[in-house]
Amino acid sequence: METAEFEKLLASKERKFRITAHAMLRIRQRKVNHTAIEEEIRVRKPVVVVEEPCDEAGERKFGAYYRQSGPYYHAYIVALNNGITVWRENKDRQKRIIK
């Protein structure tokens, strides 16, 4: 999927932003500001977006990768349904997709 199409979907309507409980636990453990994650997803342009299969009707799910310093990326799974649900991506899968 083109990153521009993903960005257009995010901006197509106002959606409530949610972070899964597991992702929130990791955010707290790493002392990351959760509003920074929302800002990254809503404002920054991803480097790679991969649409993924989903189980729920009317939902679209994407792996979105945002460049950080050097060879590092933040990887999120973003589900668009009634809102935006976010959780962090598996590190092994992240490495395979970025290669």
QUINOR-V704792 format. One record per run of one state. SS is the DSSP state (H for helix, E for strand, C for the rest). FROM is the first residue (numbers start at 0). LEN is the number of residues. If there is no record, write none. Layout:
BEGIN
ss = {SS;SS}
from = {FROM;FROM}
len = {LEN;LEN}
END
This chain:
BEGIN
ss = {C;H;C;E;C;H;C;H;C;E;C;E;C;E;C;E;C;H;C}
from = {0;2;11;15;19;20;29;33;43;47;52;59;67;72;80;82;88;90;98}
len = {2;9;4;4;1;9;4;10;4;5;7;8;5;8;2;6;2;8;1}
END
